[in-house]
Amino acid sequence: MNPFEAELRAVPEERYHHLHPFNLRMHAGELSQAELRGWILNRFHYQRNIPVKDAHVLAKLPTSDLRRMWLRRIQDHDGAAPGEGGIERWLRLGEAAGLDRDLLLSGEGVLPGVRMAVDGYVNLCRNGTLVEAVASSLTELFAPDLMRTRIAAFEKHYPWIGAEGLRYFRIRVDQGRQDSGEALALVLDRARTREDRDRAVAALRFKCDVLWALLDAVDGAY
Ligand SMILES: O=C(O)c1cc(C(=O)O)c2c(n1)C(=O)C(=O)c1cc(C(=O)O)[nH]c1-2
């Protein structure tokens, strides 16, 4: 593996949110219904901002091929039509957990720390370089394994959330693999100087902090 790729992969290995105490408690079956509902509600704020940050990334891409590739991400979340896509599936996860979709859509109850963390991610993609914006999505190299652990934990420990609610995670396993493969190839191709590479690593660290801060806020609140 090229040394820059190894440097990138080492960042989430050390500080991705699969290591966060809230996730460890989730996987061990220790979360209360209120905690799990709080997580779903607050994570919806992250989910609905993913296509917003992806639109900022899209605007930085210089070729039709790259823009077409990135547009697919926006469509994965927003769907090709109303009632489709990842945001809709997250709303259904909320409903399966007893949360009204209107509550999630209202934004009521989103914690201040979660708002700050998500703003931080969107602003990095708005104001950063192309390499920084794309590198910050590379936490997704680790997301598919985490999704699989989460699906197993939900089935085992939280059966009160119906199977339909887990579709978001099931579909996301393959999407995350494709997204992270494409993003990694783009960063390896475009980060040519030492300075570009250092910025890419710093952006990925920052993104790990975004996900960590989100869980810190949820962990402290319910
Ligand atoms: O539940 C998770 O642990 C998790 C993590 C991440 C991530 O690593 O940023 C994403 C997602 N889920 C996710 O569902 C998703 O759509 C997504 C998009 C992105 C991104 O940075 O472009 N990350 C993630």
The ligand as an SDF file (V2000), in Angstrom:
LIG
                    3D

 24 26  0  0  0  0  0  0  0  0999 V2000
  -23.7060    5.5420   10.9770 O   0  0  0  0  0  0  0  0  0  0  0  0
  -22.5100    5.7570   10.8100 C   0  0  0  0  0  0  0  0  0  0  0  0
  -21.6410    5.3620   11.6060 O   0  0  0  0  0  0  0  0  0  0  0  0
  -22.1260    6.5540    9.6420 C   0  0  0  0  0  0  0  0  0  0  0  0
  -20.8910    7.1210    9.5330 C   0  0  0  0  0  0  0  0  0  0  0  0
  -20.6000    7.9060    8.4130 C   0  0  0  0  0  0  0  0  0  0  0  0
  -19.2480    8.4780    8.3510 C   0  0  0  0  0  0  0  0  0  0  0  0
  -18.2860    7.7550    8.6040 O   0  0  0  0  0  0  0  0  0  0  0  0
  -19.1300    9.6550    8.0960 O   0  0  0  0  0  0  0  0  0  0  0  0
  -21.5890    8.1130    7.4370 C   0  0  0  0  0  0  0  0  0  0  0  0
  -22.8010    7.4360    7.6070 C   0  0  0  0  0  0  0  0  0  0  0  0
  -23.0590    6.6970    8.6950 N   0  0  0  0  0  0  0  0  0  0  0  0
  -23.8410    7.5340    6.6440 C   0  0  0  0  0  0  0  0  0  0  0  0
  -24.8980    6.9160    6.8200 O   0  0  0  0  0  0  0  0  0  0  0  0
  -23.6620    8.3310    5.5040 C   0  0  0  0  0  0  0  0  0  0  0  0
  -24.5480    8.4200    4.6700 O   0  0  0  0  0  0  0  0  0  0  0  0
  -22.4490    9.0290    5.3490 C   0  0  0  0  0  0  0  0  0  0  0  0
  -22.0090    9.9130    4.3620 C   0  0  0  0  0  0  0  0  0  0  0  0
  -20.7730   10.3260    4.7780 C   0  0  0  0  0  0  0  0  0  0  0  0
  -19.8740   11.3060    4.1600 C   0  0  0  0  0  0  0  0  0  0  0  0
  -18.9780   11.7740    4.8770 O   0  0  0  0  0  0  0  0  0  0  0  0
  -20.0520   11.6320    2.9750 O   0  0  0  0  0  0  0  0  0  0  0  0
  -20.4590    9.7220    5.9290 N   0  0  0  0  0  0  0  0  0  0  0  0
  -21.4520    8.9230    6.2930 C   0  0  0  0  0  0  0  0  0  0  0  0
  1  2  2  0
  2  3  1  0
  2  4  1  0
  4  5  1  0
  4 12  2  0
  5  6  2  0
  6  7  1  0
  6 10  1  0
  7  8  2  0
  7  9  1  0
 10 11  2  0
 10 24  1  0
 11 12  1  0
 11 13  1  0
 13 14  2  0
 13 15  1  0
 15 16  2  0
 15 17  1  0
 17 18  1  0
 17 24  2  0
 18 19  2  0
 19 20  1  0
 19 23  1  0
 20 21  2  0
 20 22  1  0
 23 24  1  0
M  END
$$$$
